[in-house]
């Protein structure tokens, strides 16, 4: 039997009710799960499957799925079994007429559907656009049989991801002891405290994402390059734009530059940073990020960790202005943020420890990605109808 004989084509609006997350209800919110605050709140994030905190009320029912509608991970879908809340333009889909298994549709969206960025700035996907995307689905029993078969890969992925979480928890502990609480970890070592404006030059107003044949061709460091990474290498950058010659010179990118994301949908997720690891003469930075060019002596790798301490993020959140859907830190706000830093040789020791710990996490993430590639390959065979599965036996 061919795929055409048993796969039914629908638009998403045909099979799902689409809702959009709203502003965080702070009066009903807790960062930790408690006896009263037990309903997960999800945001536009792929980290920890989007978990942001907990509400004390049910906003959306279970048996739904969420889709990242803005920012990093645009278009990524997660099935939600239990009641939950949604914030920050997160898209929520619930089945119409029992047409799909939420696990199956999430797999379909993540592995087969091609989601387009509909913004020249921060990636975004409006609900009305998502509604027009087409999907092909087998019968509901076969959908369930397929996701049951894929559970083997899910278990391997989840086991490795739990190990990653444990390693990341240890990494945060190391960050706290070595950077946030240095007086406890480095007794007898004199640390300095200084404002960013005292140890370097803060700049913004970068290059826009346009191409003009009369301007100089350049590559761009943009918001996602900073948000996703600790270290930025030339090989990571492939976004081609143009800029006036003087603008390109003013917005240049050098080894050791530290870039920050100055805006976010929530106050709790602002001020991410990454350090440039090599000179990049043909690269400029985007108007969506802020550059810190240090004149104080800092170890190159240490720069990637110095601005990720709990104290730094607390100050960044406090410095953020705005409400509702956007929070922004101004240049003057960044200049006033303070950091602690030790002598150069201690910076090197700390960065060696943190870099090694981070490598362990990165290797495990590669294992997870390998499992996901295997799973996507199997899923692709089933999604196209090349391989069939019998619901009553759950065998190929």
C-alpha positions in Angstrom: 0.0 0.0 0.0 1.5 3.4 -1.0 1.6 6.5 1.2 -1.1 8.2 -0.9 -3.5 5.4 -0.1 -3.4 5.8 3.6 -2.0 9.2 4.5 -4.5 12.0 4.8 -3.4 15.6 4.2 -4.7 18.5 6.4 -3.8 22.0 7.2 -2.9 22.5 10.9 -6.0 24.7 11.4 -8.1 21.7 10.2 -7.0 19.4 13.0 -6.0 21.7 15.8 -7.1 24.7 17.8 -4.3 27.2 18.0 -3.7 29.5 21.0 -0.9 31.9 21.9 0.8 32.3 25.3 0.3 35.5 27.2 2.3 37.6 29.7 3.5 35.9 32.8 0.9 36.0 35.6 3.5 36.8 38.3 1.0 36.7 41.2 0.3 33.1 40.4 3.9 32.1 39.6 6.7 30.3 41.3 10.1 29.3 40.0 9.9 26.0 42.0 7.2 23.4 42.1 5.2 23.4 45.4 2.0 21.8 46.7 0.1 24.8 45.3 2.2 25.8 42.3 2.2 22.4 40.5 1.2 23.3 36.9 4.2 23.7 34.7 4.7 27.0 32.8 6.4 26.8 29.4 8.1 29.6 27.5 9.6 30.0 24.0 12.7 27.9 24.8 14.1 24.5 23.9 16.2 24.4 27.1 14.7 22.0 29.6 11.9 21.5 27.1 10.8 25.1 27.7 10.0 24.7 31.4 10.0 28.1 33.0 8.4 27.6 36.4 5.0 26.8 37.8 1.5 28.3 38.2 -1.1 27.6 40.9 -3.8 27.3 38.3 -4.5 25.3 35.1 -4.3 27.5 32.0 -4.3 24.9 29.2 -5.5 21.3 29.3 -3.2 18.2 28.9 -3.1 16.3 25.6 -1.8 19.4 23.9 1.5 20.4 22.3 3.4 23.6 22.3 5.5 25.1 19.5 8.3 27.7 19.9 6.9 30.7 18.1 9.7 33.1 18.7 13.5 33.1 19.1 15.9 30.2 19.5 14.4 26.8 18.4 11.7 28.4 16.3 9.1 25.7 15.3 10.2 23.1 17.9 7.2 21.1 19.2 6.8 19.4 22.6 3.9 17.2 23.6 2.3 18.2 26.9 0.5 15.4 28.8 -0.7 17.4 31.8 -2.3 20.8 32.3 0.1 23.7 32.0 0.6 27.5 31.4 2.2 29.2 28.4 4.0 32.6 28.1 5.8 34.8 25.6 4.0 34.0 22.3 4.4 30.3 22.8 2.0 28.5 20.4 -0.4 25.9 21.9 -2.2 23.3 19.8 -5.0 21.1 21.0 -6.6 18.4 18.8 -9.9 18.9 16.9 -12.1 15.8 16.5 -9.4 13.5 17.8 -7.5 13.8 14.6 -4.0 13.3 16.0 -1.9 11.9 18.8 0.0 14.9 20.3 3.2 12.8 20.5 3.0 11.9 16.8 2.3 15.5 15.6 5.2 16.8 17.7 7.4 14.2 16.0 6.0 15.1 12.5 6.6 18.9 13.1 10.1 18.3 14.4 11.2 15.9 11.8 9.4 16.6 8.6 7.8 20.1 8.6 10.0 23.0 7.4 9.2 26.1 9.5 10.2 29.4 8.1 11.4 32.5 10.0 9.0 35.3 9.3 11.1 38.1 10.7 14.2 39.9 9.7 15.1 40.3 13.4 14.5 37.8 16.1 12.9 34.6 14.5 9.2 34.4 14.9 6.2 32.3 13.7 2.7 33.8 14.1 -0.1 31.5 14.9 -2.1 32.5 11.7 0.9 31.4 9.6 1.3 28.1 11.5 -2.4 27.3 10.8 -1.6 27.2 7.0 1.1 24.5 7.2 0.1 21.1 5.7 0.7 17.8 7.4 0.1 14.2 6.3 -1.2 11.8 8.9 -2.0 8.0 9.0 -4.9 6.8 11.1 -4.9 7.6 14.8 -4.1 3.9 15.9 -1.1 3.9 13.5 0.1 7.2 14.9 0.1 5.8 18.4 1.8 2.6 17.2 4.6 4.5 15.6 5.3 6.7 18.6 5.3 3.6 20.9 7.9 2.0 18.6 10.0 5.1 18.8 10.0 5.0 22.6 13.2 3.0 22.6 15.1 5.9 21.2 13.2 8.3 23.5 14.4 6.3 26.5 18.0 6.4 25.4 17.8 10.2 24.7 16.1 10.9 28.0 18.6 8.8 29.9 21.5 10.7 28.3 19.8 14.0 28.8 19.4 13.3 32.6 23.1 12.7 32.7 23.6 16.0 30.9 21.4 17.7 33.5 23.5 16.2 36.3 26.7 17.5 34.6 25.1 20.9 34.1 24.1 21.0 37.7 27.7 20.3 38.7 28.9 23.0 36.2 26.6 25.5 37.8 28.0 24.5 41.2 31.6 25.1 39.9 30.5 28.4 38.5 29.1 29.5 41.8 32.2 28.3 43.8 34.8 29.6 41.4 33.2 32.8 40.1 30.1 33.8 42.2 31.7 32.9 45.5 35.4 33.3 44.8 36.3 34.3 48.4 35.4 30.8 49.5 37.2 29.0 46.7 40.3 31.2 46.3 41.3 32.2 49.8 44.2 34.6 50.0 43.7 35.7 46.4 42.8 39.4 45.9 39.9 39.8 43.5 38.9 43.2 41.9 35.4 44.5 41.6 34.8 46.9 38.7 32.0 48.2 36.5 31.9 47.1 32.9 32.3 50.7 31.8 35.5 50.9 33.8 37.2 47.8 32.3 36.1 48.2 28.7 34.1 50.0 26.0 30.4 49.3 25.5 29.0 49.7 22.0 25.8 48.9 20.2 24.0 50.3 17.1 25.4 47.6 15.0 24.8 46.7 11.3 21.3 45.9 10.0 20.5 42.7 8.0 20.4 44.2 4.5 22.4 43.9 1.3 23.3 46.9 -0.8 25.7 46.5 -3.8 27.2 49.9 -3.1 28.4 48.8 0.4 31.1 46.5 1.6 30.3 42.8 1.9 30.6 41.4 5.4 29.5 38.6 7.6 27.4 39.1 10.7 27.5 38.1 14.4 23.8 38.2 15.3 21.6 37.6 18.3 21.4 33.8 18.0 25.2 33.4 17.5 25.6 35.0 21.0 22.6 33.3 22.6 23.6 29.8 21.5 27.3 29.8 22.3 30.0 30.5 24.8 32.7 30.9 22.2 32.4 32.4 18.7 34.6 31.2 15.8 34.8 32.5 12.3 33.6 29.1 10.9 30.3 29.5 12.9 29.3 32.6 10.9 27.6 32.4 7.5 25.1 35.3 7.5 26.2 37.6 4.6 25.2 41.2 4.6 26.7 44.6 3.6 27.6 47.8 5.4 29.1 51.2 4.7 32.8 51.1 4.9 32.9 53.4 8.0 30.1 51.5 9.7 31.9 48.2 9.1 35.1 49.7 10.7 33.1 51.0 13.7 31.3 47.6 14.2 34.4 45.4 13.7 34.8 42.1 15.5 38.2 41.2 17.2 39.5 38.4 19.2 38.5 38.9 22.8 35.3 40.9 22.1 32.4 39.9 24.4 28.9 40.2 23.0 25.7 40.4 25.0 22.0 39.9 24.2 20.5 43.1 25.6 16.8 42.2 25.2 14.5 39.3 26.0 10.8 38.5 26.4 11.2 38.0 30.1 13.4 39.7 32.7 14.6 36.3 33.9 16.3 35.5 30.5 18.4 38.5 29.6 22.1 39.3 29.2 23.5 36.1 27.6 27.1 36.5 26.4 29.7 34.9 24.1 33.4 35.7 23.5 35.1 36.0 20.1 38.0 33.5 19.9 39.8 34.9 16.8 40.2 38.0 14.8 37.6 38.3 12.1 38.4 41.2 9.6 35.4 40.6 7.4 32.8 40.3 10.3 30.6 43.0 12.0 28.0 42.7 14.7 24.2 43.1 14.5 22.2 45.9 15.9 20.4 43.3 18.1 23.5 42.8 20.3 26.0 44.8 22.4 29.8 44.7 22.2 32.2 44.9 25.2 35.8 45.5 24.1 37.9 45.0 27.2 41.1 47.0 28.0 41.6 45.1 31.3 43.7 41.9 31.2 41.4 38.9 30.9 42.2 35.3 29.9 40.5 34.6 26.6 38.4 31.6 27.7 37.7 33.1 31.1 35.8 35.9 29.4 33.2 33.3 28.3 32.5 32.5 32.0 33.1 35.8 33.8 29.8 37.3 32.7 27.7 34.2 33.4 27.7 34.3 37.2 24.6 34.5 39.3 25.6 38.0 40.5 25.9 39.2 36.9 22.5 37.9 35.9 20.9 39.4 39.0 22.3 42.8 38.0 21.3 42.4 34.4 17.7 41.6 35.4 17.6 44.6 37.6 19.0 46.9 34.9 16.4 45.7 32.4 13.7 48.2 31.5 10.3 47.4 30.0 7.3 45.3 30.7 5.0 42.8 29.0 6.6 41.3 25.9 10.1 43.0 25.9 12.8 43.9 28.4 15.9 45.8 27.3 19.2 46.8 29.0 20.6 50.1 27.7 24.3 50.9 27.1 24.4 52.9 30.3 22.8 50.0 32.1 25.5 47.6 30.9 28.2 50.1 31.9 27.0 50.1 35.5 27.0 46.3 36.0 29.8 45.1 38.2 31.9 41.9 38.1 34.5 40.3 40.3 37.7 39.0 38.7 41.0 37.6 39.9 44.6 37.9 38.7 45.3 36.6 35.3 46.9 33.3 36.4 43.9 32.5 38.5 41.6 33.3 35.6 43.5 30.7 33.6 43.1 28.0 36.3 39.4 28.7 36.6 38.8 28.6 32.9 40.7 25.3 32.5 38.4 23.7 35.1 35.2 25.1 33.6 36.2 24.4 30.0 36.9 20.7 30.9 33.5 20.4 32.6 31.8 22.0 29.7 33.5 19.6 27.2 32.0 16.6 29.1 28.6 18.2 28.7 29.2 18.9 25.0 30.3 15.3 24.3 27.1 13.9 25.9 25.1 16.4 23.8 26.7 14.9 20.7 25.6 11.4 21.8 22.0 12.7 22.2 22.2 14.3 18.7 23.4 10.9 17.3 20.4 9.2 18.8 18.1 11.9 17.5 19.5 11.5 14.0 18.9 7.8 14.1 15.3 8.4 15.3 14.7 11.0 12.6 15.9 8.6 10.0 13.4 5.9 11.2 10.7 8.5 11.6 11.2 9.7 8.0 10.6 6.2 6.7 7.4 6.0 8.6 6.2 9.6 7.8 6.5 9.0 4.1 4.9 5.6 4.2 8.0 3.8 3.0 7.7 1.7 6.1 4.3 0.7 7.5 3.5 -0.4 11.1 0.6 -2.6 12.1 -1.2 -1.0 15.1 -2.4 -4.3 16.5 1.2 -5.7 16.8 3.3 -2.5 16.8 5.7 -4.2 14.4 7.0 -3.2 11.0 
